[in-house]
Amino acid sequence: MSCLRVLCAILFPPLAVFDKGCGSIIIVFLLTLCGWIPGVIAALIILNNPER
């Protein structure tokens, strides 16, 4: 997980998970609409997952 991705996840979470698939983008986008903090947390969890 690079520093640029972490910064992107903090500023605009859906952009950080752009290459992780459509489902991840939708989930992070919906969580970001509900609140900025849940979107950031979801983006960081998805980025930190080594399986994807």
mmCIF file as gemmi writes it, N, C-alpha and C atoms, coordinates in Angstrom:
data_model
loop_
_atom_site.group_PDB
_atom_site.id
_atom_site.type_symbol
_atom_site.label_atom_id
_atom_site.label_alt_id
_atom_site.label_comp_id
_atom_site.label_asym_id
_atom_site.label_entity_id
_atom_site.label_seq_id
_atom_site.pdbx_PDB_ins_code
_atom_site.Cartn_x
_atom_site.Cartn_y
_atom_site.Cartn_z
_atom_site.occupancy
_atom_site.B_iso_or_equiv
_atom_site.pdbx_formal_charge
_atom_site.auth_seq_id
_atom_site.auth_asym_id
_atom_site.pdbx_PDB_model_num
ATOM 1 N N . MET Axp A 1 ? 0.859 -1.166 0 1 0 ? 1 A 1
ATOM 2 C CA . MET Axp A 1 ? 0 0 0 1 0 ? 1 A 1
ATOM 3 C C . MET Axp A 1 ? 0.902 1.225 0 1 0 ? 1 A 1
ATOM 4 N N . SER Axp A 2 ? 0.841 2.013 -1.061 1 0 ? 2 A 1
ATOM 5 C CA . SER Axp A 2 ? 1.713 3.169 -1.192 1 0 ? 2 A 1
ATOM 6 C C . SER Axp A 2 ? 1.134 4.391 -0.489 1 0 ? 2 A 1
ATOM 7 N N . CYS Axp A 3 ? 2 5.328 -0.242 1 0 ? 3 A 1
ATOM 8 C CA . CYS Axp A 3 ? 1.575 6.568 0.421 1 0 ? 3 A 1
ATOM 9 C C . CYS Axp A 3 ? 0.582 7.342 -0.439 1 0 ? 3 A 1
ATOM 10 N N . LEU Axp A 4 ? 0.75 7.283 -1.746 1 0 ? 4 A 1
ATOM 11 C CA . LEU Axp A 4 ? -0.172 7.98 -2.64 1 0 ? 4 A 1
ATOM 12 C C . LEU Axp A 4 ? -1.579 7.389 -2.56 1 0 ? 4 A 1
ATOM 13 N N . ARG Axp A 5 ? -1.667 6.07 -2.472 1 0 ? 5 A 1
ATOM 14 C CA . ARG Axp A 5 ? -2.981 5.42 -2.339 1 0 ? 5 A 1
ATOM 15 C C . ARG Axp A 5 ? -3.641 5.758 -1.011 1 0 ? 5 A 1
ATOM 16 N N . VAL Axp A 6 ? -2.862 5.807 0.052 1 0 ? 6 A 1
ATOM 17 C CA . VAL Axp A 6 ? -3.42 6.165 1.364 1 0 ? 6 A 1
ATOM 18 C C . VAL Axp A 6 ? -3.931 7.596 1.335 1 0 ? 6 A 1
ATOM 19 N N . LEU Axp A 7 ? -3.17 8.493 0.757 1 0 ? 7 A 1
ATOM 20 C CA . LEU Axp A 7 ? -3.597 9.885 0.649 1 0 ? 7 A 1
ATOM 21 C C . LEU Axp A 7 ? -4.86 9.995 -0.201 1 0 ? 7 A 1
ATOM 22 N N . CYS Axp A 8 ? -4.909 9.237 -1.287 1 0 ? 8 A 1
ATOM 23 C CA . CYS Axp A 8 ? -6.092 9.234 -2.144 1 0 ? 8 A 1
ATOM 24 C C . CYS Axp A 8 ? -7.299 8.653 -1.405 1 0 ? 8 A 1
ATOM 25 N N . ALA Axp A 9 ? -7.066 7.62 -0.588 1 0 ? 9 A 1
ATOM 26 C CA . ALA Axp A 9 ? -8.152 7.023 0.188 1 0 ? 9 A 1
ATOM 27 C C . ALA Axp A 9 ? -8.692 7.997 1.217 1 0 ? 9 A 1
ATOM 28 N N . ILE Axp A 10 ? -7.85 8.852 1.73 1 0 ? 10 A 1
ATOM 29 C CA . ILE Axp A 10 ? -8.302 9.838 2.713 1 0 ? 10 A 1
ATOM 30 C C . ILE Axp A 10 ? -9.052 10.985 2.036 1 0 ? 10 A 1
ATOM 31 N N . LEU Axp A 11 ? -8.573 11.435 0.886 1 0 ? 11 A 1
ATOM 32 C CA . LEU Axp A 11 ? -9.197 12.568 0.215 1 0 ? 11 A 1
ATOM 33 C C . LEU Axp A 11 ? -10.451 12.18 -0.57 1 0 ? 11 A 1
ATOM 34 N N . PHE Axp A 12 ? -10.376 11.121 -1.343 1 0 ? 12 A 1
ATOM 35 C CA . PHE Axp A 12 ? -11.52 10.669 -2.144 1 0 ? 12 A 1
ATOM 36 C C . PHE Axp A 12 ? -11.491 9.146 -2.226 1 0 ? 12 A 1
ATOM 37 N N . PRO Axp A 13 ? -12.135 8.473 -1.287 1 0 ? 13 A 1
ATOM 38 C CA . PRO Axp A 13 ? -12.026 7.02 -1.158 1 0 ? 13 A 1
ATOM 39 C C . PRO Axp A 13 ? -12.371 6.194 -2.405 1 0 ? 13 A 1
ATOM 40 N N . PRO Axp A 14 ? -13.41 6.516 -3.184 1 0 ? 14 A 1
ATOM 41 C CA . PRO Axp A 14 ? -13.691 5.659 -4.344 1 0 ? 14 A 1
ATOM 42 C C . PRO Axp A 14 ? -12.569 5.657 -5.384 1 0 ? 14 A 1
ATOM 43 N N . LEU Axp A 15 ? -11.844 6.74 -5.498 1 0 ? 15 A 1
ATOM 44 C CA . LEU Axp A 15 ? -10.744 6.801 -6.454 1 0 ? 15 A 1
ATOM 45 C C . LEU Axp A 15 ? -9.592 5.886 -6.05 1 0 ? 15 A 1
ATOM 46 N N . ALA Axp A 16 ? -9.414 5.667 -4.773 1 0 ? 16 A 1
ATOM 47 C CA . ALA Axp A 16 ? -8.318 4.827 -4.296 1 0 ? 16 A 1
ATOM 48 C C . ALA Axp A 16 ? -8.534 3.361 -4.626 1 0 ? 16 A 1
ATOM 49 N N . VAL Axp A 17 ? -9.773 2.912 -4.715 1 0 ? 17 A 1
ATOM 50 C CA . VAL Axp A 17 ? -10.059 1.497 -4.994 1 0 ? 17 A 1
ATOM 51 C C . VAL Axp A 17 ? -10.484 1.299 -6.446 1 0 ? 17 A 1
ATOM 52 N N . PHE Axp A 18 ? -10.086 2.195 -7.321 1 0 ? 18 A 1
ATOM 53 C CA . PHE Axp A 18 ? -10.502 2.171 -8.72 1 0 ? 18 A 1
ATOM 54 C C . PHE Axp A 18 ? -10.139 0.868 -9.427 1 0 ? 18 A 1
ATOM 55 N N . ASP Axp A 19 ? -8.975 0.31 -9.156 1 0 ? 19 A 1
ATOM 56 C CA . ASP Axp A 19 ? -8.529 -0.904 -9.858 1 0 ? 19 A 1
ATOM 57 C C . ASP Axp A 19 ? -8.894 -2.195 -9.12 1 0 ? 19 A 1
ATOM 58 N N . LYS Axp A 20 ? -9.677 -2.095 -8.043 1 0 ? 20 A 1
ATOM 59 C CA . LYS Axp A 20 ? -10.05 -3.278 -7.266 1 0 ? 20 A 1
ATOM 60 C C . LYS Axp A 20 ? -11.353 -3.91 -7.724 1 0 ? 20 A 1
ATOM 61 N N . GLY Axp A 21 ? -12.019 -3.317 -8.684 1 0 ? 21 A 1
ATOM 62 C CA . GLY Axp A 21 ? -13.251 -3.903 -9.214 1 0 ? 21 A 1
ATOM 63 C C . GLY Axp A 21 ? -14.448 -3.002 -8.992 1 0 ? 21 A 1
ATOM 64 N N . CYS Axp A 22 ? -15.47 -3.264 -9.767 1 0 ? 22 A 1
ATOM 65 C CA . CYS Axp A 22 ? -16.677 -2.437 -9.73 1 0 ? 22 A 1
ATOM 66 C C . CYS Axp A 22 ? -17.403 -2.537 -8.394 1 0 ? 22 A 1
ATOM 67 N N . GLY Axp A 23 ? -17.448 -3.724 -7.814 1 0 ? 23 A 1
ATOM 68 C CA . GLY Axp A 23 ? -18.135 -3.904 -6.537 1 0 ? 23 A 1
ATOM 69 C C . GLY Axp A 23 ? -17.5 -3.098 -5.424 1 0 ? 23 A 1
ATOM 70 N N . SER Axp A 24 ? -16.19 -3.067 -5.399 1 0 ? 24 A 1
ATOM 71 C CA . SER Axp A 24 ? -15.482 -2.296 -4.367 1 0 ? 24 A 1
ATOM 72 C C . SER Axp A 24 ? -15.739 -0.805 -4.521 1 0 ? 24 A 1
ATOM 73 N N . ILE Axp A 25 ? -15.752 -0.351 -5.756 1 0 ? 25 A 1
ATOM 74 C CA . ILE Axp A 25 ? -15.999 1.077 -6.006 1 0 ? 25 A 1
ATOM 75 C C . ILE Axp A 25 ? -17.402 1.462 -5.538 1 0 ? 25 A 1
ATOM 76 N N . ILE Axp A 26 ? -18.381 0.625 -5.849 1 0 ? 26 A 1
ATOM 77 C CA . ILE Axp A 26 ? -19.764 0.918 -5.475 1 0 ? 26 A 1
ATOM 78 C C . ILE Axp A 26 ? -19.93 0.923 -3.956 1 0 ? 26 A 1
ATOM 79 N N . ILE Axp A 27 ? -19.355 -0.079 -3.303 1 0 ? 27 A 1
ATOM 80 C CA . ILE Axp A 27 ? -19.458 -0.151 -1.841 1 0 ? 27 A 1
ATOM 81 C C . ILE Axp A 27 ? -18.818 1.057 -1.185 1 0 ? 27 A 1
ATOM 82 N N . VAL Axp A 28 ? -17.622 1.399 -1.615 1 0 ? 28 A 1
ATOM 83 C CA . VAL Axp A 28 ? -16.922 2.543 -1.017 1 0 ? 28 A 1
ATOM 84 C C . VAL Axp A 28 ? -17.651 3.843 -1.34 1 0 ? 28 A 1
ATOM 85 N N . PHE Axp A 29 ? -18.2 3.959 -2.546 1 0 ? 29 A 1
ATOM 86 C CA . PHE Axp A 29 ? -18.932 5.163 -2.911 1 0 ? 29 A 1
ATOM 87 C C . PHE Axp A 29 ? -20.185 5.331 -2.053 1 0 ? 29 A 1
ATOM 88 N N . LEU Axp A 30 ? -20.924 4.232 -1.854 1 0 ? 30 A 1
ATOM 89 C CA . LEU Axp A 30 ? -22.133 4.315 -1.025 1 0 ? 30 A 1
ATOM 90 C C . LEU Axp A 30 ? -21.784 4.638 0.43 1 0 ? 30 A 1
ATOM 91 N N . LEU Axp A 31 ? -20.726 4.043 0.935 1 0 ? 31 A 1
ATOM 92 C CA . LEU Axp A 31 ? -20.311 4.357 2.309 1 0 ? 31 A 1
ATOM 93 C C . LEU Axp A 31 ? -19.826 5.797 2.424 1 0 ? 31 A 1
ATOM 94 N N . THR Axp A 32 ? -19.198 6.303 1.384 1 0 ? 32 A 1
ATOM 95 C CA . THR Axp A 32 ? -18.76 7.699 1.401 1 0 ? 32 A 1
ATOM 96 C C . THR Axp A 32 ? -19.964 8.639 1.377 1 0 ? 32 A 1
ATOM 97 N N . LEU Axp A 33 ? -21.023 8.257 0.672 1 0 ? 33 A 1
ATOM 98 C CA . LEU Axp A 33 ? -22.237 9.072 0.678 1 0 ? 33 A 1
ATOM 99 C C . LEU Axp A 33 ? -22.884 9.088 2.056 1 0 ? 33 A 1
ATOM 100 N N . CYS Axp A 34 ? -22.797 7.965 2.765 1 0 ? 34 A 1
ATOM 101 C CA . CYS Axp A 34 ? -23.363 7.895 4.12 1 0 ? 34 A 1
ATOM 102 C C . CYS Axp A 34 ? -22.549 8.719 5.107 1 0 ? 34 A 1
ATOM 103 N N . GLY Axp A 35 ? -21.298 8.802 4.861 1 0 ? 35 A 1
ATOM 104 C CA . GLY Axp A 35 ? -20.406 9.56 5.731 1 0 ? 35 A 1
ATOM 105 C C . GLY Axp A 35 ? -18.979 9.393 5.249 1 0 ? 35 A 1
ATOM 106 N N . TRP Axp A 36 ? -18.191 10.413 5.412 1 0 ? 36 A 1
ATOM 107 C CA . TRP Axp A 36 ? -16.836 10.378 4.886 1 0 ? 36 A 1
ATOM 108 C C . TRP Axp A 36 ? -15.981 9.342 5.6 1 0 ? 36 A 1
ATOM 109 N N . ILE Axp A 37 ? -16.111 9.243 6.912 1 0 ? 37 A 1
ATOM 110 C CA . ILE Axp A 37 ? -15.286 8.321 7.707 1 0 ? 37 A 1
ATOM 111 C C . ILE Axp A 37 ? -15.539 6.856 7.33 1 0 ? 37 A 1
ATOM 112 N N . PRO Axp A 38 ? -16.794 6.39 7.191 1 0 ? 38 A 1
ATOM 113 C CA . PRO Axp A 38 ? -16.979 4.993 6.778 1 0 ? 38 A 1
ATOM 114 C C . PRO Axp A 38 ? -16.381 4.685 5.399 1 0 ? 38 A 1
ATOM 115 N N . GLY Axp A 39 ? -16.434 5.645 4.499 1 0 ? 39 A 1
ATOM 116 C CA . GLY Axp A 39 ? -15.83 5.458 3.175 1 0 ? 39 A 1
ATOM 117 C C . GLY Axp A 39 ? -14.323 5.325 3.251 1 0 ? 39 A 1
ATOM 118 N N . VAL Axp A 40 ? -13.697 6.143 4.083 1 0 ? 40 A 1
ATOM 119 C CA . VAL Axp A 40 ? -12.24 6.086 4.255 1 0 ? 40 A 1
ATOM 120 C C . VAL Axp A 40 ? -11.839 4.762 4.887 1 0 ? 40 A 1
ATOM 121 N N . ILE Axp A 41 ? -12.569 4.334 5.906 1 0 ? 41 A 1
ATOM 122 C CA . ILE Axp A 41 ? -12.242 3.074 6.576 1 0 ? 41 A 1
ATOM 123 C C . ILE Axp A 41 ? -12.391 1.905 5.609 1 0 ? 41 A 1
ATOM 124 N N . ALA Axp A 42 ? -13.466 1.884 4.833 1 0 ? 42 A 1
ATOM 125 C CA . ALA Axp A 42 ? -13.676 0.794 3.874 1 0 ? 42 A 1
ATOM 126 C C . ALA Axp A 42 ? -12.585 0.786 2.801 1 0 ? 42 A 1
ATOM 127 N N . ALA Axp A 43 ? -12.215 1.961 2.317 1 0 ? 43 A 1
ATOM 128 C CA . ALA Axp A 43 ? -11.16 2.038 1.3 1 0 ? 43 A 1
ATOM 129 C C . ALA Axp A 43 ? -9.829 1.531 1.853 1 0 ? 43 A 1
ATOM 130 N N . LEU Axp A 44 ? -9.503 1.904 3.065 1 0 ? 44 A 1
ATOM 131 C CA . LEU Axp A 44 ? -8.242 1.445 3.654 1 0 ? 44 A 1
ATOM 132 C C . LEU Axp A 44 ? -8.268 -0.06 3.906 1 0 ? 44 A 1
ATOM 133 N N . ILE Axp A 45 ? -9.401 -0.604 4.294 1 0 ? 45 A 1
ATOM 134 C CA . ILE Axp A 45 ? -9.508 -2.055 4.496 1 0 ? 45 A 1
ATOM 135 C C . ILE Axp A 45 ? -9.344 -2.782 3.168 1 0 ? 45 A 1
ATOM 136 N N . ILE Axp A 46 ? -9.983 -2.289 2.122 1 0 ? 46 A 1
ATOM 137 C CA . ILE Axp A 46 ? -9.883 -2.929 0.814 1 0 ? 46 A 1
ATOM 138 C C . ILE Axp A 46 ? -8.452 -2.834 0.291 1 0 ? 46 A 1
ATOM 139 N N . LEU Axp A 47 ? -7.8 -1.694 0.473 1 0 ? 47 A 1
ATOM 140 C CA . LEU Axp A 47 ? -6.428 -1.541 0.006 1 0 ? 47 A 1
ATOM 141 C C . LEU Axp A 47 ? -5.46 -2.413 0.806 1 0 ? 47 A 1
ATOM 142 N N . ASN Axp A 48 ? -5.755 -2.674 2.056 1 0 ? 48 A 1
ATOM 143 C CA . ASN Axp A 48 ? -4.864 -3.444 2.904 1 0 ? 48 A 1
ATOM 144 C C . ASN Axp A 48 ? -5.062 -4.953 2.751 1 0 ? 48 A 1
ATOM 145 N N . ASN Axp A 49 ? -6.096 -5.382 2.04 1 0 ? 49 A 1
ATOM 146 C CA . ASN Axp A 49 ? -6.38 -6.8 1.839 1 0 ? 49 A 1
ATOM 147 C C . ASN Axp A 49 ? -5.372 -7.383 0.837 1 0 ? 49 A 1
ATOM 148 N N . PRO Axp A 50 ? -4.516 -8.31 1.241 1 0 ? 50 A 1
ATOM 149 C CA . PRO Axp A 50 ? -3.489 -8.833 0.335 1 0 ? 50 A 1
ATOM 150 C C . PRO Axp A 50 ? -4.03 -9.811 -0.717 1 0 ? 50 A 1
ATOM 151 N N . GLU Axp A 51 ? -5.234 -10.335 -0.531 1 0 ? 51 A 1
ATOM 152 C CA . GLU Axp A 51 ? -5.789 -11.305 -1.452 1 0 ? 51 A 1
ATOM 153 C C . GLU Axp A 51 ? -6.286 -10.693 -2.755 1 0 ? 51 A 1
ATOM 154 N N . ARG Axp A 52 ? -6.594 -9.422 -2.752 1 0 ? 52 A 1
ATOM 155 C CA . ARG Axp A 52 ? -7.169 -8.784 -3.938 1 0 ? 52 A 1
ATOM 156 C C . ARG Axp A 52 ? -6.183 -7.93 -4.65 1 0 ? 52 A 1
